[in-house]
Amino acid sequence: MIEQVYKISTENKMAVEKVVFDENIHYLHMVFNKGEGLPEHFSNSNVYMTVVRGTLSIGLDEQEVKEYPFGTLLKIPEGTKMNVKNMNEDTLELIVVKAPAPTK
């Protein structure tokens, strides 16, 4: 078998899954219900965030929180302060790719 196969959760409960964490990329799958999210932090690489379902509520640096619906792909530069939340009723599902893979 040449390919590597990875599975991601298909449930609606909160999840932050490190699917692929290697020297090339970090590929994460995240699921948040209303009021859930990540602690405020600074991006440690370029972040590509795809909203798979629901609506993402995100504050970047000192900007006001903006909302992005499913089907949106955000590119967030390294070193950006991020406040990722689900402030809506529908479950939020994200695919997050960090490239290049962070070294720290």
Secondary structure, DSSP 8 states (H G I E B T S, - for coil): --S-------SSS-EEEEEEESSS-EEEEEEE-TT-B---EE-SS-EEEEEEESEEEEEETTS--EEEETT-EEEE-TT-EEEEE--SSS-EEEEEEESS----
